[in-house]
């Protein structure tokens, strides 16, 4: 259960930064590529890439853990089909 806390925080941060990016870049006389909008968009992109990396890593670790568990439980010969 504790594993989900950090990705959840990153997800909420990405949602907030995405909304903030749309708001700041949508204000009259603003430019998406200059000023605060560009800085917020960079932060948004960084958080989304970090979230993707963390979640992908957690999925890989879980697959490896389950593969070892199946191999230990079923034995080397029986688990070969599943790992």
Number of C-alpha atoms within 10 A of each C-alpha: 4 5 8 10 10 12 17 12 12 18 17 12 17 21 15 12 20 17 12 16 21 14 11 18 20 13 11 7 6 13 14 17 11 10 12 15 21 16 14 19 20 14 17 21 15 13 19 19 13 16 20 15 13 15 14 12 12 15 12 12 12 12 13 13 12 13 16 14 14 17 18 11 11 12 11 13 8 12 16 12 8 9 14
